[in-house]
Amino acid sequence: VQLVESGGGLVQPGGSLRLSCAASGFTFSSYAMSWYRQAPGPERELVATISSAGRTTNYADSVKGRFTISRDNAKRTVYLQMNSLKPEDTAVYYCNAKNVFRNEYWGQGTQVTVSS
């Protein structure tokens, strides 16, 4: 099983980034996919979730209206489009897969830094 994130980097406040997470080794279309983030500190914050078929999405209040989660089951990839980025969005962003049987997988993370 692998979840490989990409697309992180350094961006100025107000800018945009698109994160991708490529999945392999499990039945991608049977898993809900989420993005989490972790700034320095112990807590990992749930940012956005998309259902297995892509019909339902949920967002943290802090990113509503700015971030969009989407998925392409044919490409086994989930995306996070991040617009109007703020310094407080700086964190390591992790991809997560979870199914109804509570099988769960994590990616290795990609750093997003929002700074002028």
LINJOLIN-V556187 format. One record per residue. N is the residue number from 1. RES is the residue in one letter. D_CENTER is the distance of its C-alpha to the mean C-alpha in Angstrom with 1 decimal. Layout:
n=N res=RES d_center=D_CENTER
n=N res=RES d_center=D_CENTER
This chain:
n=1 res=V d_center=17.3
n=2 res=Q d_center=14.7
n=3 res=L d_center=11.0
n=4 res=V d_center=10.9
n=5 res=E d_center=8.3
n=6 res=S d_center=10.1
n=7 res=G d_center=10.6
n=8 res=G d_center=10.6
n=9 res=G d_center=14.1
n=10 res=L d_center=16.5
n=11 res=V d_center=16.9
n=12 res=Q d_center=19.5
n=13 res=P d_center=19.1
n=14 res=G d_center=18.8
n=15 res=G d_center=17.1
n=16 res=S d_center=14.1
n=17 res=L d_center=11.5
n=18 res=R d_center=9.5
n=19 res=L d_center=6.8
n=20 res=S d_center=7.5
n=21 res=C d_center=7.4
n=22 res=A d_center=11.0
n=23 res=A d_center=12.4
n=24 res=S d_center=16.1
n=25 res=G d_center=18.7
n=26 res=F d_center=17.9
n=27 res=T d_center=18.3
n=28 res=F d_center=14.9
n=29 res=S d_center=16.2
n=30 res=S d_center=17.2
n=31 res=Y d_center=13.9
n=32 res=A d_center=11.6
n=33 res=M d_center=8.0
n=34 res=S d_center=5.5
n=35 res=W d_center=2.7
n=36 res=Y d_center=5.8
n=37 res=R d_center=7.8
n=38 res=Q d_center=11.4
n=39 res=A d_center=14.1
n=40 res=P d_center=17.4
n=41 res=G d_center=18.6
n=42 res=P d_center=18.3
n=43 res=E d_center=15.8
n=44 res=R d_center=12.1
n=45 res=E d_center=10.8
n=46 res=L d_center=8.8
n=47 res=V d_center=7.0
n=48 res=A d_center=6.6
n=49 res=T d_center=8.0
n=50 res=I d_center=9.7
n=51 res=S d_center=13.0
n=52 res=S d_center=14.3
n=53 res=A d_center=16.3
n=54 res=G d_center=13.9
n=55 res=R d_center=16.5
n=56 res=T d_center=14.9
n=57 res=T d_center=12.0
n=58 res=N d_center=11.8
n=59 res=Y d_center=10.7
n=60 res=A d_center=11.8
n=61 res=D d_center=15.0
n=62 res=S d_center=14.1
n=63 res=V d_center=11.7
n=64 res=K d_center=13.6
n=65 res=G d_center=15.3
n=66 res=R d_center=13.3
n=67 res=F d_center=9.7
n=68 res=T d_center=9.4
n=69 res=I d_center=7.2
n=70 res=S d_center=9.4
n=71 res=R d_center=10.5
n=72 res=D d_center=13.6
n=73 res=N d_center=15.2
n=74 res=A d_center=18.0
n=75 res=K d_center=15.9
n=76 res=R d_center=13.8
n=77 res=T d_center=10.7
n=78 res=V d_center=7.5
n=79 res=Y d_center=6.5
n=80 res=L d_center=5.3
n=81 res=Q d_center=8.8
n=82 res=M d_center=9.7
n=83 res=N d_center=13.4
n=84 res=S d_center=16.1
n=85 res=L d_center=14.4
n=86 res=K d_center=16.3
n=87 res=P d_center=17.4
n=88 res=E d_center=15.9
n=89 res=D d_center=12.3
n=90 res=T d_center=13.3
n=91 res=A d_center=11.5
n=92 res=V d_center=10.0
n=93 res=Y d_center=6.2
n=94 res=Y d_center=5.8
n=95 res=C d_center=4.9
n=96 res=N d_center=7.5
n=97 res=A d_center=10.2
n=98 res=K d_center=13.0
n=99 res=N d_center=16.2
n=100 res=V d_center=19.2
n=101 res=F d_center=21.0
n=102 res=R d_center=18.5
n=103 res=N d_center=17.8
n=104 res=E d_center=14.6
n=105 res=Y d_center=12.9
n=106 res=W d_center=10.6
n=107 res=G d_center=9.8
n=108 res=Q d_center=11.6
n=109 res=G d_center=9.2
n=110 res=T d_center=9.5
n=111 res=Q d_center=11.5
n=112 res=V d_center=11.3
n=113 res=T d_center=14.7
n=114 res=V d_center=16.1
n=115 res=S d_center=19.9
n=116 res=S d_center=23.1
